[in-house]
Amino acid sequence: MISNQILQNTIDGLKNITRIELGIVDTEGHVLATTVEGIEECGGAITAFAESPAESQEVQGYQFFKVYDDNQLEYILIASGTNDDVYLVGKIAAFQIQNLLVAYKERFDKDNFIKNLLLDNLLLVDIYNRSKKLHIDTEARRVVFIVEAKHDKDGKLLENVRGLFGGKSKDFVTAVDEKNIIVVKELAESDTYDDMGKIAKVILNVFQEDNCEAHVAYGTIVNEIKEVSRSYKEAKMALDVGKIFFSERDVIAYSSLGIGRLIYQLPIPLCKMFIKEIFDGKSPDEFDEETLTTINKFFENSLNVSETSRQLYIHRNTLVYRLDKLQKSTGLDLRVFEDAITFRIALMVVRYMKYMETFEY
């Protein structure tokens, strides 16, 4: 359960403090981590010690100690040195490894529980029973963040995010697939959605410092453990919808998706029917770049002709001419609010359809 690198780091630290050489082997004598040279030659002695009832024993100038995991022998710790503190340091080291086993097992159990909670793999009664067993508050305020990163094959960024939140026992950092890192953040009563945006920026900075492209999305704040999966689904939707309609944003909140959230849930056949009825089979994104720029700027300025013409550096009459030309080709006058809304939605629907087409090939 504990990686060999963690074991090596632990005994390296203990050696630097105590000057006692240490090694850790499994019950079959395979070396997992060591600062001692030549302990491979003790294979027979290690096997014999593992099968004996002794908890510690001096063999061939080494001090052996047993390390258990739930009463099951997991490791043999070996200590070697020239001073009288070898036995004491060996006992301390064995105790430290024992505590690491407990801590990592607890983290694994919680991580497994959170993954199943997010994926809706638990019955309601199991959620509350396991929460109680793992000492997880069932009525705390929480929100789920999802980070999508492109280059984290070695898990380094996951550990960096864990460094931000994982040290706090009330927050959970996990991953359900290779691309997404999930943070289940417990909140104070005073925390607001503005605070969520700041937390998302802090998470994003972890990836930017490693020159890794990433996007962060988060759901709504929930008040019970059973609702965490809903916040996760919302964050997941925010991530997808953000790619379609808010590609310029690195951080996206579910609460800010607006009409994009509704369009994302429409079936494709219905979208095609809508475009055909409104534009008679034509697509509203087939206009030239000048026309599209004019349309987008007109929407940005809330259908204000004067402000739009000023920002486009064109005469007001030129803008009116372009809008008249668009009206003739589509039957929609963008100066009329209802027509403008229809056209705006149509552009978003086409964008959504194009995005979904990428998953069909």
ABEGO torsion letter per residue (X at the ends): XBBAAAAAAAAAAAAAAAGBBBBBBBAAGBBABBABBGAAAAAAAAAAAAABABABBBBGGBBBBBBBBGGBBABBBBBBBABAAAAAAAAAAAAAAAAAAAAAAAAAAAAAAAAAAAAGABBAAAAAAAAAAAGBBAABBBBBBBBBBABAAAGAAAAAAAAAAAABAABBBBBABAABBBBBBBBBAABBAAAAAAAAAAAAAAAAAAGBBBBBBBBBBBABAAAAAAAAAAAAAAAAAAAAAAAABABBBAAAAEAAAAAAABBAAAAAAAAAAAAGGBBAAABBAAAAAAAAAAAAAGGBAAAAAAAAGBBAAAAAAAAAAAAAAAGBBAABAAAAAAAAAAAAAAAAAAAAAAAAX
